Amino acid sequence: MLILTKSIMAMMIGFILSAIFGVILIPFLKKLHASQTISIYLERTHEAKKGTPTMGGFIFIIPTILITLIFLFLKKISLSYSLIIIAFTFISYAVIGFIDDYLIIKKRENIGLTKSQKFMLQVIVAIVFFYIFMKSGNEPLIWIHTLHLKQNIGWLYGVFILFVLTATSNAVNITDGLDGLAGGLSVIAFLTFGIISWNTDWLLGYEDIAIFAFTLIGSLLGFLLFNTSKAKVFMGDTGSLALGATLGAYAIITRHELLLVLIGIVFVIETMSCIIQIIVYKLTKKRVFPMTPIHHAFEKKGWKETDIVKLFWMIGLIASMIAIIWGCIL
């Protein structure tokens, strides 16, 4: 079966399963009162969101894992090292996010895992990632094709993996503040990496990770049925950390780490707005933006939530189209 046919089939099944799973899971989460506390700075604009259940990331996480297992059983894909790394990262960060969400719900405040606890878990994931990566025959190279840079950095590559996974997971988590924003941008980003993966025929298991990406895309589209305005469920850290880290894993596996910045340009902008705000405020006691992340600054300026989401989706789509041309043609 052609990789394109498998990808489309996986995406279709992912969409159907996640749509069904969403119908089942959301009432269950409501019964558990699995809702997250709204920030005091957003109580006026986000008052209608109070009581909306979180941990909705399971709506796309479970179908993606289930379909992958079925495809493996039916021998439509193979258990390559590349797929193991992607799936391991996806599941591991979903678990970290779930623990964080669970503690937040249990404590009834926006404090889950401490920074040190979360960092230690991320270090463990990076170490396992690095071990599997090296065992599969990969070299610990910083490889930037555009700059003709190819440098073996040895064990420091493990630190690099930790940085990429931590940065991308936090970036998606920060962006997940408006209905459908992080989910829609993730669909665009994984579509881009799915297409790029088709073109990495030098990579053992490139078909497997491409099909995984399209499975996740379909599952995310099913999730967006419940997450776009007005959202019936939030993905929570369970979903956002898993999505962000997996994007980072795709960038590393396909050797497109630099391209990740362009593909995830909205995630980068959102994160940088927070960093700039903190640095400038500490130095001058003045704010650059009315509120961060920057999507909340647009809200403070009177923009409708749906208009902000559509604008950011558009930026992400244009950036991803440029990335595909750069990654697959140039």
N, C-alpha and C positions, 0 to 999 in steps of 0.2 A: 504494500500500500504506500502511495506517495506521501511524503512528509507533509505536504500541504493538506491532503485529504485527512490525514490523521490529526493534524492541528485543528482543522475546522470541526471535525467530529468531537474532539476533546473539548473545544470551546462550547459547542452546542450542548453537550452532556453536562458540562460544568454549569452552564446557565440554568438548565432545567433543574438540576439537583439543588443548586443553591437557592433557587426560587422556592422550591418545595420545602427545603430545610428552614428557610426564613419564616415561612408560614407557621412551622412547628415550633421553632426556637423562640421567637419574639414573645408569644404569650407566656412561655415558660419563664423567660427572664423577667417579665413583668410580675409574675407570681412570686418570684424570689426577691422582688424589689431591688433588682440589680441596676440601680441608676447611680449616676455620678453627680456629685455636688457641683453646681454651677458657680464659677468664680464671682466674687462680690463685685468685680469690675464690669461684669457682663449681665448682671441680674436684670437690668432694665431692657436691654436689647434681646437677651436670650431667655426671658422669663417663660416663654411658651415651651422651651425645651426641658423645663424641670420635669423630672419623672421619666424622661425617655431612657429606656434601658441601654446599658453599655455591654461590652463583651460580644458585640455583634460580629466581630471578626471571625467567629466560629462558622458563620454562615458561608464564608468563602474558604476557610481553612480546611474544614472537614471534607467538603466535596472534592477539593483539589487533591487531598491525600488519598481519599477513597478511589477516585478515578485513576490516579497514578498506580495504585496497587492493582486495580482491575486490569489496566493496560499491561502491567508487568506480568500478571497471571496469564493473560491471553497472548503474551509474547509480542505485543504491538510495539513495545519499547524494551530496552535492555537496562539492567542495573549497572550502569557505567559509573566510574568514579565521579564524573562530572555531575550526574544526576544525584548521587549520594551526597555530594557537597551542597548542592542547591536545596535538596529536600531536608538535609540535616539543619542547615541554617534557618530555613523556613519554620520548621517545627520547633527548634530550640528557642528562637526569639518569640515564637507564639507562646511558648511555655513561660518565658520570662515576663512577657506582657500580661499573661493570664494571672500570674502570681501578683503582679503589681495591681491589676484591676481588682482582684479578689480582696487584697488588703485595703484598698481605697474604699470599696463597698462596705467591708466589715467595720472599718473605723469611722465611716460616714464623714470623711474629709479627704481633700485632694493630696493625701500623702500615703504612698504605698511602700514600695521598696526604698530603702535609703540609697543615696548615690553610690556609696561604697559597695553595698550588696549587689546592686545592679551591675556595677562595673566588674566585680569579681565573676559574676555569671557570664558576662560578655567576654572576659579574658579566657574562661574555660572553653567557650564556644570557639574563640579564635585559635586556641591551641589545637583543638581537635580538627578544625578546618585546615590549619597549616599542616598537620600530620597527614591527613588524607590527601591534601594537595600535593605534597612532596612524594607520598607513596605512589601516586598515580603517574609519576615520571615527570611532573612539571618542574621547571626551574624557578627559583626565587628571584625573578627578574622584574625590575622596574622598566617597563617597555612602553615607550611613547613613540609610536610610529611617526607622527607628524614632525616631531623634533629630532627624529633619528637617534633617540636615546634608548640604550639597552644596557642596563647595569645590574649585575648580580649582587644582591645585598645580603645573601645568606640568611641567618636566623632573624635579621631585622625585618624580613618580609612578613614574619608573624606579627610584628608590631604594626606593620602597614595594613595587614588584614584587619587587625583590631580597630585601627583608626577608621578604615572605610566602613566596616559594619556598624560601628558606633555612630559615626557621623550620619550615615544614611538613615539608620533607624530613628535617630533623634530628629532628623530633618522632617521625615514623614510624620512623626508624632507631633511635632510643632505645627505642621500644616493642617493637621486634622482638627480644625476648629469651626468649620462651616459645613453645612449639610452637603455631602457629595463631593467636597473639594479634594480631599486626599484620595478617596476612592476613584474618582474620575481621572485624576492626574496619574494614579498608579496604573489604570487601564492603558493609558497612552504610553507610559514608560515601559510597561511589560510588553506591549505590542511592538515597541521599538526594539527591545532586546530579543524578542522572539524572532523578528525579521533578521536582525543581526546574527542571531544564532544559526539561522539557516545558511548563512554565508561563511560560517567558521568551520568548513569541512575538514580543516586540519586538526580540529579538536575531537578527540575520542569521546563519543557520546553527544555530539552536537545536536543530533536529531532528538535525543531524549530530553535535553533541557529546553529545546525549542517547543516541543509538545507540552512540557510542563508549564512553560510560560503561557501558552494558549489555553491550557486547562484553567490556569489561575485567572486569565482574562475573562473567560466565560463565567467563572464563579463570582468574580468581582462585578460583572454586569448584572448578575442575579441579585447580588447584595445591594447594588445601587437602586434596585426597585424599591427598597425599604429605607435607603439612606439619603436619597435626594429630597429636597425641600417639599414638604415638611417631614423631616426624618422620623421614622418609627423606631429606629435603633441606631446607636453609634457603634463604630468598630472597636473603640477603646484601644488601650495599649496592646491588647491581645492581637489586634489586627494591624495597627500602625507599625509596631516594632517588627513584626514578621514581614510586612511588605517592604519596609525600608532596608532591612538587613539583606533580604533576598535580592533586591535591586543591586546592592553592593556586591553580593556574591556573583551575580551575572556579569557585572563589570570586571571583576577579577578573573573569573573563569574564561571569559572571551577576550581578555586583555584590552578592554576598552575603559579603563579606569578614568582617563581624562575625559572621555566622551560622556561619562556619567554626569559630569558637571553640567553639560549642555542638555542632556536628556531630562535631568532633574532640575532644570534652571529655576522653576518656581519654588521647589524645596530649598534650593540654595538661597534664593532671595528672602524667603521667609526666615530662614535661620540667620542670615546676615543681618536682617533688620533687628533681630533680638540682640545679637552681639554688639552691633553699633549702638543701639539704645543703652545697653548696660555700660559700655566703655565711656560714651559721651556723658552719661548721667553721673558716673563716678568722678569724672574729671571736672565737670562744669555745673553739676546739679541741674542741668537743663535737659529736656527731652527733644529728640530729633523727630519722633513720630508721636501722634496723640496716644497711640497704644500699639504694642507689639504682641504677637507677630503681625506683619504688615496688613494681613487681611482685616484685622480688627481696626486698623487705622482708617481703612476705607469705610468701615461701618460707622466710625466716629464722624466721618465726613458726610454721612447721610446716604451712602450707597445702599441699595437693596442687596441682601445676601445672595440672591440668585444672580444678580448682575456681576457681583464680584467673582462668584464661582465660574460663570461663563467666560469672563475676561481671563481668569487664570488658566482655565482649560485651554483657551485659544492660544495663550502664550506657550503653554506646555506642548501643544500640538505642533505649532510652527517650529519650535526648538527641536522637537523630535524628528520632524521631517528633514530638517537640516542635518541632524545627527545621522539619519539613515543614509543620506547622500554621502556624507563624510565617511561613515563607517563601512559602507558597502561598495562605494564606487571610487572615492578618492584614495 
